[in-house]
Amino acid sequence: MKMNYEKLHQELLDAGMHPTRAKEMTKQIRQDMIDWPEVYEDWDRCSWALERGFLPGRLKIYGKEFNEDTYHLYCPDYDFFMAHPMNNHFIFWINDKLTLKYMMNSAEMKQYMPEYYLYIENDGHYSYLMDSPEDIPKDENYLYHLLVEKKHLALKPNRGAGGKGFFGLSYRDGEIYYNDRRISRAELEALKPELNGYIVTAFIEQSNEMEGVFPGTDCALRLVLYKKLKKKPEDPDEYGPWITYARFGSSRSNAASNLCHGGLAIRVDWETGRFEGGFRGNTEFWGEEGMKGFRTHPDTGADLEGKTIPHWDKVKSGLIDICRYMSSLDFFGMDVIITKDGFQLCEINSAPSAGLGQFHQGKCCLDNDEAVRFFESKKRPSKKSFMECFMAALEMR
């Protein structure tokens, strides 16, 4: 089977898909065809998935539970991409980390985000932010003196995604460390030209319970919430869970917990905060074994089944507070780190993955009436079906 991906991208645009989402879906189809060629070679199975709006590889990823009787419980890839952009023009509130920080910098909300010290503009100029210490001279040595005072800093692209470009700086016993590698003062200075577009914040220190699963890597929860439809316009806002899982690092994820780098996911029950169902990993790194899941963490043996995230009630109520604070948004892909006394918000995504998200949490998204009503309200009519777009771009079967 041979696909003209430029043609496919154009077909998705012609169907009415947002340009950013059309680019992303084209990328996902390309990867799906690489990962699961055997599904595409079985045209009966492949066409079954396409006709229902799913990437054919979902037949392998979701397993035997994904069939004619149950597929309506899963969010179709095509419909999900067609629904974007969600959040309308208010999306700019969460488009980048710095704007989100300004949005959250009110008296009641600032507790939920780390301190922000510095934004290095795209031209290299420094913009000192709301939490920049007054006692540190604002000169060419600012970053070094900030590190010495704060001991642990996080540096990340303001508009980055998937953990790309993130690293930590720490100062211990008179030495500077880049992640866990000791570097000299000269090497720190040599980093500066590469930091345009970066923000410098406090490093979020996670709780001991989460740290112990795979030491040296932050566990980030991916909690996607949606605003429930109201019966009357005056009704107060209420929110429900769409996707809820935790991401842990592994020996294959290179000091990150991101699943696209080899991290592992485990489902979190929204009501109780309990871990359920074992660890799962992307097949790119873990093969079919990662798809089937691991009872315990494959590197450390950590067993989380039935254990509860620390102070979960406080975490859950805080996340609902954030949703209500930004009540003009109705779809929140939150990345959260659990700390010793609560949580810290890393970022909010407006287009978190639904397809792989359902796999990572081991649970479909549309298994309750409120979630179905929300999604139906967001679906936009398309000028072409997924099957029509696919077939128009297919050069050889």
N, C-alpha and C positions, 0 to 999 in steps of 0.2 A: 504494500500500500504506500503510495507516494502523495504527499500533501504539498500544495503551493501555499505556504504560510502567509505570504504577502496578500494573495488573493483571499485567503480566509480572514485576515484582519480587515480587509476592505468589505467583505461580506457582512461581518459583524457590525461594522460602522453603518453600512447600508440598512441593516436590520433595526438600527436605532440605538445601538449600544454606545455608552459614553466612551470617548477616545481612550481614556486611561484604562477603563475596564476592558475594552476590546484588545488593547495591547497585552494586558495581563492574561486574559483568557486565551489568546493565541499562544502565549508562552506556556500556559498550563497544558494546552492540547499537545503542543510539541513534546513536552516532557512526558505526558501520559502515553504517547505513542512510543516513546523510547523505553519507558518502564514496563509497559504491558503489551508487547507486540502480539502475543498469543491471543489476546482478546480481540484485537483489530483484525486478525486473520480469521477469526470465527465470525463471519458476517451476521449470522442470526443474533448472536449475543451483542455484537457491536451495535447493530441497528436498533436493537431493543433499547439500549441505553440512550442512544442519540435521540430516538423518537420521544423519550421521556425527559430530555433536557440534561442528561448526565454525561460526564466524561465516561467513556467505556471502561476505563481502568477502575472505576468505582465498583464494578462487579467483583474485582479481586480484593480491593481494599475493604469494602464493607462486608464481604463474605456472604455466606449462605442466607443470612437474615435479610439480605437485600434482594427482593424478588417481586413478582407480580402482586402479591398480597400486601407487601409492606412498603414499596417504593414511595408511596404517597406520604409517608412519615418523614422522608428525607428531603432536605432542601435541594432542588435541582440546581446544578452549576449555572446553566444558561439563565434561568429565571433570576438567580441571585445576582449575577453580573448585570442583567438588564434592569434590576431594581435601583442600581446606583446612578447618580450619587444620592445617598441618603443624607438626611440632616439639612437638605436645601442650602440656602446661602449661609446658614450659621456654621457650616463645616469649617470655616476659616478659624473658628475658636480653637480647634484642635488640630489644625493642619501641620503645626510644627511645635516642638517642645517649648520654645520660648514664649510663643503666644499663649499656649496652655498655662504656663507659669503665671503670666500676667492675669489671665482669667481667674486663676485660683489664688491670687495673692490678696484675698480679702481676709478679714480678721478670723472668720469662722472656717475658711477653707485652707489657709496656708499650712496648717498642721499636717495636711495630707501629702505635701510635696517636699522634696529635699531643698536645702538652701541652694540658690543660684548665685554664683559669684561673678562670672565673666562670660561675655559673648565676644568671640573673635570674629570680626566682620570678614566678609569675603575678600576685602582688600588688605586684611591683616591688622586693621585698627582695632583697638580694644574698646569695648563698651562695658563699663562696670555696672553690674546689676544690683538689684534691690538688697541682696544679702552680702554684698562686698564689705569686708571689714574696714572700718574707718581708720584703723591704726596702721595699715599696710600702705607704704608709699606707692603711688600709682606711677610706676616707671618700668624700665625694661626688665627689672628683677621681680616684678609683681607675682608672676606665676610661681617662682621658686619660694618667695617669702610666704605666699598663700599656702603652699604645700607644707612648709615647715610649721606654720601655725595650725593648720587644720588636720595634718597628718595623713589624711586619706581623701583623694579627690577622684571624681568620675569625669571623663572627657568623652564627648560623643557628638557626632554631627547633629546640628539642629534639626535637619530634615531627613535624617537617616531612618532606615527601617531594617527589621530583622537582626538588630544588633551589629550591623556592619559598621566598622570604624570605632566601636566602643573600646576603651581601655581604661585601666585604673592607674593612678600614681599614688604611691605611699612613701612616707618618710619615717624610717625606723632606725633607731640607734645611730643617727647621724648619716644614714645612707638613703639613697633614692632608689625606688623600685618602680619599674614599668611592668604592670601586672606583678608577676613574681620574679622578674629578672632585674638584678641590680644594674643600675646605669650610673654614669658619672654626671656631674653638673654640666659638662660640655655636651654630653649626649642629650640631656634635657633641653639645652639651648638649641641643639640641632633639630629637635622635634618641632620647634615653633613654626617654621615656614610651612609645615604640613597641616597646621591646625586652623586654617581659614575656614570659616563656617561652623566652627565648633563652639559648644557651650561647656563651661567648667562648673561643676556642681559638687555638693557634698556627696560622698560615697555612701550609699544606703547599706547599713550593716544589718544583715538579716538575722533572724532568731536562731538560736543554737539548734532547735529541733529541725529547721529546714536546712541549715548548714551541714548537719551531720549526714544527710542522705548522700551527697557527693561533695565533700569538702573542697573549698576553693572556687566554687562557682555559685552564683546567685540562683535561687529558685524563683522564677517569675510566674505568677499566676496569670492565665489568660481568662478573663471573665467578661463575657459579652452579654450586655443587658439591653433590653428593648423597652420602650414605653408602651404599655398596654393601651388598647383602644378604649376610649371613654364611651359610656352610654349617653351622657349629657355633656355639653361643652364646659359646664361649670364644675364638673367632677374633679377632685384632686388627682394629680398624676400618680400612677402606680407603675411599678417596673417588674419585669420578669426575667429569668435567666434564659439565654439563647444557647450559649456554649460556656462550659466551665471546666477548666482543667489546669493542672500545675505542670510546669516544665522544669526538668532537672538536667544538669550537665552530665556528661559521660566522658569516657576515655576517647571517644571519637568526636567530641564537640569542641575541642581546642579552647578550653576555659570559658565556654559560653553555654547557656542553656537553650539557645534557640534551636528549634526542631530542624530548621533548614541547614543547621551546621552539625547535626548529629545528636542533639539532645533527645530526651525522653519525656513523654507525657503520661500523666495519670489523671483519671477523672476525679473531679471534686463534686460532691453532692452539695448543691446550693443551700438547701435547707439546714443541713447539719454541719457542713464543712468537713465531712469524712472523705477520705480517699477510698476509691473503689476501682476494682477491675484490673489492677496490675499496670505495668509500664508498657507503652507502645512507642515505636520509633519509625521514622520515615524509611521506606524501603531502599532509598538511595544509599543509606548508611548501614541499615540493619537487615536488609533482605527480607525474605518472607517471614523469618523468625520475628523480626520487629513488628510485622503486621499482625502476627498471631498474638504477640504480647509476652511479657515476662512477669512471672509471679513476684519476683523481687528484682531490685536493681541489679543488672547483669555485671556491674563492676564492683559494687560494694556489698551486695547482698541485703541492702536495706529493704525491710518489709513494711510497707505503709498501709496495707489492707486493714480497713476498719479504724485506723488512727485519724485523729481530728486536727485540723489546722489550728494553731494557738489563737486564743481570743477571737474565735470566728464570729460570734455575735457582734462584737465591736467592728470587725472588718465589714461585715455585711451591712450594718446600719450606716457606716461611713460611706460606703459606695452608693447606697441609696441617697444619702445626703448630697453627694456630688452630682448625681443624676438630677435631683430636684433643683440644685443650684443652677445647673445649665439646662433648664427645663425646655428650652426651644430645640434642643437636640432630642432625637428619639432612638438612636442606635449608638451604643458605646462599646468599643472594643478595648477594655482596660487591661493594662499590664501593671501588676501589683507585686510588691515585695513585702513579705511578712517580716516585721521587726520584733524586737523583744517586748514591745508594749503596744503594738498595733500594726499599722501598715503604712507604706509610702507608695504613691502613685508615680509610675515612671512616664507613662504616656497614655493617650486615648486614640485609638484608631477608628476611622469611620468606615473602613472596608476590611474588617478582619475576615480571614478565610472561613468559609462555611463548609466547603467540600472536605478538606482535610481536617477541619475543626471537628466535624462529626465523627471522623475516624479517631482523632486523638482523644476525644472524650468517651469513645466507645458507646455513643448514644446519638440518636437522630434528633434533629432540631424541631421537627413539626409533629411532636407526639402529644401535643395538648391544644385545645381549642383556641386559647388566647394567642399562642405563638402563630397558629395558622391564620387567625384573623389579622394579626399584625403584618405577616408576610404578604397576605393577599392584598392588603391596603397599599403595599409598596410596589407590587408588581406593575410594570408598565407594558402596554401592548407593544409587541414587536411586529415589524413588517415581514419578517421571515422566521421560520422555525429554526431550531438548532440543526436539525437534519438537513434542511435546505441550504443553510450556510456551509455545512460540512461537505455536502455533495457537490456544491458549486465550485469548491476549491480543491476537490480531490482529482488528481491527475491520473492516478492508476490504482486500481483495486486488485 
